[in-house]
Amino acid sequence: MPTNTSGSVSIPLSASPTTLATITIHSDRDDVVFLTGTVGWRAVTNGTGLSKANVLFQIRRNAVGGSLIFSADDSGEANGDNNRVTSFNHVDTSITSRTTYFLTAQLTDAGSAATVIGPITFTATEIEFHHDTDCDCDSDSDLC
């Protein structure tokens, strides 16, 4: 099993979404899911003649082509400091009891080139909300 360190993977990206990681989480309908991701990647020229690569990272729910819940762009120069680490956080509030998340990456510019080299870290944490029906609130307060 590969580690999540730099150089642990070599996944060339294209204009189509490439699945980097998936997570399935079981949670209650009233809870939310805190998602975090970190992806190490390298902008390369590969004879393309382009010196810059733009990469679109997306998180989708329940299928690679499912509901888009998060996206972020990052760019890197192939000439010079071409190694990049992109990190992001997102809170999903529209979950069902069993939800699968797909982290994908793709190139946004025709002719550009980039390779995911690691780390790839993708985590999901359930945040539980408890609705206390026995709340004994002070009449001057809206908090329970």
N, C-alpha and C positions, 0 to 999 in steps of 0.2 A: 504494500500500500504506500503510495507516495506521501511525502510530508508536505506541509504547506509553506515551504521555504522557497526563496528565489532559486530558479533553475530546476525546480522539482517537476515541472510540466513544460510542455512545448505545444501550445494549441494555436495554430495560425487562425486569424480571424478573416472573415469575408463580409460581404454586404448582407448576407443572411444571418439571422440570429444564431449564435453558437451557445448551447447550454453549457455553463460552467459548473453549476451546482444546483441541487434540488434539496428541499427540506419539506417534510410533512410533519404537521403539528396537530395535536388534538386539544381543543379548548372549548370552553363554554361560549355560547353565542353572545353574551354580554361583555366578554373580555376583549382585550386588544392584543395584538402581537407586535412586539418590537423587533424589527429586522435590522441586522448589521451586515455589511459586506466589505471586504477588502480584496482587491485584485491587483497583482503585480503584472505589468505588461511592458512590452518594448516596441517602440516605433521603429520600423525598418524600411529600407529603400527597396530591397529585393529587385533592383533593376527597374523600378517603376518610374523613376525620374522625379518622384514627389519626395519632398523632405519632411513632410508633416503628415501625421495620422490623427484623425478624429475618431474616437471610439465612443459608442453609445452603449451604456449599461442600462439594463431594464430588469425589473422584477415583475413577473406575471403570476397570477393566481390560477391554480388548478390545471393549467396546460401551457405549453410553450406559446401557443397563440391565444391564451386566455386573457382575462381582464388585466390590462396594464395598470399597476398600482404605483409604480415608481420608475423614473428614468433620470439619468444624468449623463452629460457629455464630458469627456476629458480629451485633451489633445497632447501630443508629444512630438518633438522634433527628432527626426531620424539622424540628423547630423549633429553630434554633440552629446548632450545628456539625454539619451533616448530611453532610459529606464524610468518607468513611472509606477507609482502606487496610488490607486484610486480607492478611497474609502467613503462610505456613506451609511446613513441611518434612515429608517422610515418606520412609521407606526401605521399598521393596518387596522382599521376599525370596522371593516365590513367582512367579518369572518363567519364561517360556519363551524360546525363541531369538528370536522376534519378538513384541513386545508393544506394543499401542497403549493409551495412557492418555487418558481424557476428563476434563477439568476442567469441572464444571457448577456452577451456582448457582441457587437457588430461594428463594422466600419461604415462610416457615413459618407465618405468621399470616394467616388469611383477611382480606381487606380492606386489607392493608398494601401499600405501594408502594415500590419501589427501582429505580434505574437504574444499570447498570454504565457508568462514564464513563472508565475507564482510569486508570492503566495496567493492562494485562493481560500478565503475564509468567508463562510456564509452561515449566520446563526439566526435563530428565531427564539424569542422568549415570550411566554404568555404572561400578560399582566392582568391579574384577576381583579375584578371589581365586585365588591360585596355590597349588596343593598340591604342595609339594616332596617327592617321594618319596625323594630323595637326602639328606634332612636328616640331619645328623650331630649328634644331640643328646647333650648331657652327661647321664649317668645320673641326676644330681641335679636335672635341669631338665625341666619338662613343656613347655617352649617349643622350637619349631623355627623 
